[in-house]
């Protein structure tokens, strides 16, 4: 879709700002639900941030990636979700054109960071399980931090280039009461590949290899148990649990990723073919942001150390002397 060839009246016809309807009680309820979503996103990710930063036992390469993901998703909850929710509830964009542009810049930047953090965690888990000696000798906290900073910088460059060449700085269209993004066909495909197909492929392939590695380890332990029973029965039981957990985390990860981001990328490709109403567009964007709300549950609540850290944070035990040295992995 070439923005310069669009008829403004035709575009705005599909994104008109309707009259506000419904009782005050309904709007209060909607704002309460929105506030709950923002609170859950920010608090869930903030607990991960505090836990990883405070406890030295958690200063590992993998947890640095979890920290980066949590920081990204925290800012999604703080900067992107509130204006989108207000836009949806009021059924009208009330913040002006300048903030509309900033919303898209911030939203795309943070969402892309979140996606690539998930992909980097998949890469980290693959090397940790498939090449343990290489991982222990070469992958350090410092190296991981350099990778994370590089990822952030690359995402800044990509978003600026994407927004400029797709015409959203120079040829953007702003209908009264609306804030939407129009992509030309070339950059819609580029964005689909860079922010969806490529990272999703990395996630699926590497987590599948991780699952296969865990299954192979479990099989080897099972064969060992046939010769050394019953001393290694507990090891077998533990390996089977690890195998099931790997399969469960993989299925949840891919399902949530697809559910949250697939609708947007379908819209970006087919927006000029099928008619997309404003209400549908709003739901697509909330689904996209919902990924940041769910990520702390997937990447943190699955692990017992996080529950211990939450307890220590809530009970203010982190303010005790040498609390950063507490054993949270036991």
C-alpha positions in Angstrom: 0.0 0.0 0.0 1.6 3.3 -1.1 0.7 6.0 1.4 1.1 8.8 -1.1 -1.5 7.3 -3.4 -4.2 6.9 -0.8 -7.3 9.0 -0.7 -7.5 10.5 2.7 -11.3 10.5 2.8 -11.4 6.8 1.9 -8.9 5.9 4.6 -10.6 8.0 7.3 -13.9 6.4 6.4 -12.7 3.1 7.8 -11.2 4.7 10.9 -13.8 7.2 11.9 -14.2 8.3 15.5 -17.6 7.1 16.7 -19.8 8.7 19.3 -19.1 7.5 22.9 -21.9 5.2 24.1 -22.6 3.2 27.2 -23.1 3.9 30.9 -20.6 5.4 33.2 -20.4 2.2 35.2 -19.3 0.3 32.0 -16.5 2.8 31.4 -15.4 2.6 35.0 -15.2 -1.1 34.8 -13.3 -0.9 31.5 -10.8 1.5 33.0 -10.4 -0.8 36.1 -9.7 -3.8 33.8 -7.2 -1.7 31.9 -5.5 -0.5 35.1 -5.3 -4.1 36.2 -3.6 -5.1 33.0 -1.0 -2.3 33.3 -0.5 -3.1 37.0 0.1 -6.8 36.3 2.5 -6.1 33.4 4.5 -3.6 35.3 4.6 -5.4 38.7 5.2 -8.8 37.2 8.2 -7.6 35.2 9.4 -5.3 38.0 9.6 -8.3 40.4 11.8 -10.1 37.9 14.0 -7.0 37.5 14.5 -6.6 41.3 15.1 -10.3 41.8 17.8 -10.7 39.1 19.6 -7.4 40.0 19.5 -7.9 43.8 20.5 -11.5 44.3 24.1 -12.3 43.2 23.2 -16.0 42.9 21.0 -15.0 39.9 23.8 -13.1 38.1 24.1 -15.7 35.2 24.1 -15.3 31.4 20.6 -16.7 31.1 19.2 -14.5 33.8 20.7 -11.4 32.1 18.5 -12.2 29.1 15.5 -12.7 31.4 16.4 -9.3 32.9 16.5 -7.7 29.4 13.1 -9.2 28.6 11.6 -8.0 31.8 12.9 -4.4 31.3 11.5 -4.4 27.8 8.1 -5.7 28.9 8.0 -3.3 31.9 8.3 -0.3 29.5 5.7 -1.8 27.3 3.3 -1.8 30.3 4.4 1.7 31.3 4.5 3.5 27.9 2.6 1.6 25.3 -0.3 -0.2 26.9 -1.9 2.8 28.8 -2.5 5.1 25.7 -3.7 2.1 23.7 -6.2 1.2 26.4 -7.4 4.8 26.6 -7.7 4.9 22.8 -9.8 1.7 22.9 -12.0 2.6 25.8 -12.7 6.2 24.5 -12.9 4.9 20.9 -11.0 8.0 19.9 -7.3 9.1 19.9 -7.1 12.2 22.2 -3.3 12.7 22.4 -2.5 14.4 19.1 -0.4 13.5 16.1 3.0 14.0 17.7 2.3 11.5 20.5 0.8 9.1 17.9 4.1 9.0 16.1 6.0 8.5 19.4 3.6 5.7 20.3 4.4 3.7 17.2 8.1 4.3 17.6 8.1 3.2 21.2 5.6 0.3 20.6 7.5 -1.2 17.7 10.9 -0.7 19.4 9.8 -2.4 22.6 7.8 -5.2 21.0 10.7 -6.1 18.7 13.0 -6.1 21.6 10.7 -8.4 23.5 10.5 -10.8 20.5 14.3 -10.9 20.0 14.9 -11.3 23.8 12.7 -14.5 23.6 14.8 -15.6 20.6 18.1 -14.9 22.4 16.9 -17.0 25.4 16.2 -19.8 23.0 19.8 -19.5 21.6 21.1 -19.5 25.2 19.3 -22.6 26.2 20.3 -24.4 23.1 24.0 -23.8 23.6 23.8 -24.5 27.3 22.3 -27.9 26.8 23.9 -29.0 23.5 27.4 -27.6 24.1 27.8 -27.4 27.9 31.6 -27.1 27.9 31.7 -24.4 25.3 28.9 -22.6 27.1 30.7 -22.7 30.5 34.0 -21.5 29.1 32.9 -18.9 26.6 29.5 -17.5 27.6 29.9 -15.1 30.5 27.7 -12.5 32.1 29.8 -9.8 30.5 29.5 -11.4 27.0 25.8 -11.7 27.4 25.5 -8.0 28.4 27.4 -7.0 25.3 25.0 -9.1 23.2 22.0 -7.5 24.9 23.3 -3.9 24.4 24.1 -4.7 20.7 20.5 -6.0 20.3 19.1 -2.9 21.7 21.2 -0.7 19.4 20.3 -2.7 16.4 16.6 -2.5 17.2 16.9 1.3 17.4 18.5 1.5 14.0 16.0 -0.9 12.5 13.0 1.0 13.8 14.2 4.4 12.6 15.0 3.0 9.2 11.7 1.1 9.0 9.6 4.2 10.0 11.5 6.5 7.6 11.5 4.4 4.5 7.9 3.1 5.0 6.8 6.7 4.9 5.5 7.1 8.4 7.6 10.2 9.1 7.2 12.1 5.9 3.9 10.8 4.4 1.9 9.8 7.5 -1.8 10.2 7.5 -3.7 11.3 10.5 -7.5 11.1 10.6 -9.3 13.1 13.2 -9.5 11.1 16.4 -7.4 8.2 15.1 -3.8 7.0 15.3 -3.0 4.2 12.9 0.0 3.0 10.9 -0.1 2.5 7.1 2.7 0.4 5.5 3.7 0.1 1.9 3.8 -3.5 0.6 7.6 -3.8 0.5 8.2 -2.7 4.1 5.2 -4.8 5.3 7.0 -7.9 4.0 10.3 -6.7 5.4 8.7 -6.2 8.8 7.0 -9.6 8.6 10.3 -11.3 8.0 12.5 -9.3 10.5 10.1 -9.2 13.4 8.0 -12.4 13.0 9.2 -15.1 10.6 12.9 -15.0 11.5 12.7 -14.8 15.3 9.8 -17.3 15.4 11.8 -19.8 13.3 14.8 -19.4 15.7 12.5 -20.0 18.7 10.7 -23.1 17.2 13.9 -24.7 15.8 16.1 -24.2 18.8 13.5 -25.1 21.4 12.7 -28.3 19.3 16.4 -29.1 19.4 16.5 -28.4 23.2 13.6 -30.8 23.6 15.3 -33.5 21.6 18.5 -33.0 23.6 16.6 -33.4 26.9 14.8 -36.5 25.5 18.2 -38.0 24.5 19.6 -37.3 27.9 16.6 -38.9 29.5 16.9 -42.0 27.3 20.6 -42.4 28.2 19.8 -42.1 31.9 17.0 -44.7 31.5 19.5 -47.1 29.9 21.9 -46.5 32.8 19.1 -47.3 35.3 18.7 -50.8 33.7 22.2 -51.7 34.9 22.2 -49.8 38.2 18.8 -50.2 39.8 17.5 -49.1 42.2 20.1 -46.5 43.1 19.4 -44.3 40.1 15.6 -44.5 40.1 15.4 -40.9 41.4 17.6 -39.7 38.6 15.3 -41.3 36.1 12.2 -39.7 37.7 13.9 -36.3 37.6 14.9 -36.6 34.0 11.4 -37.6 33.0 10.1 -34.5 34.7 12.6 -32.4 32.9 11.5 -33.9 29.6 7.8 -33.1 30.3 8.7 -29.6 31.5 10.7 -28.9 28.3 7.8 -30.0 26.1 5.3 -28.0 28.2 7.3 -24.7 28.1 7.9 -25.1 24.4 4.2 -25.6 23.6 3.2 -22.6 25.8 5.9 -20.4 24.4 5.0 -21.0 20.8 1.2 -20.9 21.4 1.4 -17.5 23.3 3.8 -16.1 20.8 1.5 -17.0 17.8 -1.7 -15.9 19.6 -0.3 -12.5 20.5 1.6 -11.5 17.3 0.1 -13.4 14.4 -3.1 -11.2 14.1 -1.0 -8.0 13.7 1.2 -9.5 11.0 -1.9 -10.8 9.1 -3.2 -7.2 9.3 0.0 -5.7 8.1 0.0 -7.9 5.0 -3.8 -8.0 4.2 -4.8 -4.6 5.5 -5.3 -3.3 1.9 -7.1 -6.4 0.8 -9.6 -7.1 3.5 -11.6 -4.4 5.4 -10.3 -3.9 8.9 -12.5 -1.8 11.2 -11.0 0.4 14.0 -12.4 -1.9 16.7 -10.7 -4.9 15.2 -7.5 -3.0 14.8 -7.6 -2.0 18.5 -8.0 -5.6 19.6 -5.1 -6.7 17.4 -2.8 -4.1 19.1 -3.9 -5.2 22.6 -3.2 -8.8 21.7 0.3 -7.7 20.6 0.9 -6.0 23.9 -0.6 -8.8 25.9 2.6 -10.8 25.1 4.5 -8.5 27.6 1.9 -9.3 30.3 2.2 -13.0 29.9 6.0 -13.2 29.5 6.8 -13.0 33.2 4.5 -15.9 33.8 6.2 -18.0 31.2 9.8 -17.1 31.9 9.7 -16.5 35.6 6.8 -18.2 37.4 7.9 -21.6 36.0 11.0 -21.4 38.2 10.9 -22.0 42.0 13.7 -19.4 42.5 11.3 -16.6 41.3 8.7 -17.6 43.9 11.3 -17.4 46.6 12.5 -14.0 45.4 9.0 -12.6 45.3 8.5 -13.7 48.9 11.7 -12.0 50.0 10.8 -8.8 48.1 7.3 -8.6 49.4 8.3 -9.3 53.0 11.1 -6.6 52.6 13.8 -9.1 53.5 15.9 -7.7 50.7 16.7 -4.7 52.9 18.4 -6.9 55.5 22.2 -6.9 55.7 23.8 -9.2 53.1 20.4 -10.1 51.7 21.9 -10.2 48.2 23.9 -13.3 49.3 20.8 -15.3 50.3 20.4 -18.7 48.7 17.4 -18.5 46.5 18.2 -21.6 44.3 18.0 -24.2 47.1 
